[in-house]
Amino acid sequence: MRDLIKVGCVALILTLSLAGQVAAGPFEDAMAADNRGDYATALQLIRPLADQGVAVAQYSLGLMYANGHGVPRDDAAAVRWYRKAADQGNGSAQHNLGVMYTNGQGVPQDDVAAGKWYRKAADQDVAAAQHNLGVMYTNGRGMPQDYTAAATWLRKAAEQRNAGAQNNLGVMYENGQGVPQDHAEAMRWYRKAADQGYAGAQHNLGLMYAKGHGVPQDDVAAGKWYRKAADQGVAAAQHNLGIMYADGQGVPQDYVEAVRWFREAAEQGYAGAQHNLGLMYLNGQGVPLDYAEAVRWHRKAADQGVAAAQYNIGVMYLNGQGVPQDHAAAIWWSRKAAEQGYAAAQYNVGVMYLHGQGVPRDYAEAMKWHRKAADQGDADAQSNLGLMYANGHGVPPDDAEAVRWYRKAADQGVARAQHNLGAMYENGRGVSQDYVQAHKWYNLAAARYPASEPGEREKAERNRGLVAAKMTAAQFAEAQRLAREWKPK
């Protein structure tokens, strides 16, 4: 679910609108002076009007204090003048007073008070206040969360062309919050905001094209909108554009460009981009291979809780890449990722307990972490789990369970599991003895062991030959057929 972009709650209304009786000449002269940056003259003309109780002048004087125009910036003074104008019903001042309460500027932060002032301004059709009131309802700030009310107020502002509201109304339609889920409507409102240059909506349009929600899937269009938002500094869009360059989606594959956009987002603190920039350094894609830089960027992402980055740092400590080899640090980082449910990290933690790397050997802990990874479908963990059941490590020996876990891993193509499953069939452990199945699994293992494990491949070939010597011609032909027709699951 996409979060609302909450920019509406921090923007003051900076345009001035006449309200009530005002000396047109002096006020117009004040506005002209303000527009040309002659704040001293503007202040000289506005203050007497404000002191006379002219609401729009009081509001304008509040703006001058808020922005430090002609006076030292003073949020408390800004609030004082906004309040005077707001109490007279000036909608812009009511909205800005709400903003001050939202941000705790010149007053203690108070969402309830902010909501009260936003509502007063919203009832006067101040679009920015309607937008902010919608955001308050969406997030349950200062009032009970109410998506229906949120959508109502966002729509009022959106129909006045408030770009932030148009974007957030699109979010409501995309997520089905307060309105029926409708991707086409979401697209319509995103496009209205994007066409006004609203960066968040441009990014959201890119996401919709990337996913094919409300429009046909179109990576080229996604990249176009990501770029518009990225050029405005939206970190998520910069990150997504980097991914498109890295993968060659909608743009020619270009690792250098990918790195450039990942870096733009990473330097803004965007965790996903920090992780991906670390990967580029780790793999030497778009930059020279540099383990130290890979560690530096992965650590930034890891410190923000990115499990994949925590896992990668663990691996780098395990292998001494970019850092001194340190098994204790390796398991510390691996455990952080594992505790977030990252299967590969759970497997690594299990292996380290199994072999006593960085921690005392503990078969029960090894079994626990292997099972967590195996339950998520990690094939290597399933293979090791079968071995632990076969050998009684951390559990009582159980050949039937060993076969069950070997089979899960073997079905995914893990050569070691296929080899061990063949042995179980050859010896009738946990299954009925079956030379056809034994030969099939030995045959598959021999074919799938990598070149880096020639010894294991030779063992599988030797075992296959020993079993073949015990088989009839028909059994041998059947085993060969089964091996040929086998496909990973």
Protein Blocks (a to p, Z undefined) as FASTA:
>chain_A
ZZddfklmmcccfbdcdehjddfklmmmmmmmmmnopaklmmmmmmmmmmnopaklmmmm
mmmmmnopoiacdfklmmmmmmmmmmnopaklmmmmmmmmmnopoiacdfklmmmmmmmm
mmnopaklmmmmmmmmmnopoiacdfklmmmmmmmmmmnopaklmmmmmmmmmnopoiac
dfklmmmmmmmmmmnopaklmmmmmmmmmnopoiacdfklmmmmmmmmmmnopaklmmmm
mmmmmnopoiacdfklmmmmmmmmmmnopaklmmmmmmmmmnopoiacdfklmmmmmmmm
mmnopaklmmmmmmmmmnopoiacdfklmmmmmmmmmmnopaklmmmmmmmmmnopoiac
dfklmmmmmmmmmmnopaklmmmmmmmmmnopoiacdfklmmmmmmmmmmnopaklmmmm
mmmmmnopoiacdfklmmmmmmmmmmmpcfklmmlmmmmmmmmmmmmmmpcfklmmmmmm
mmmmpccZZ
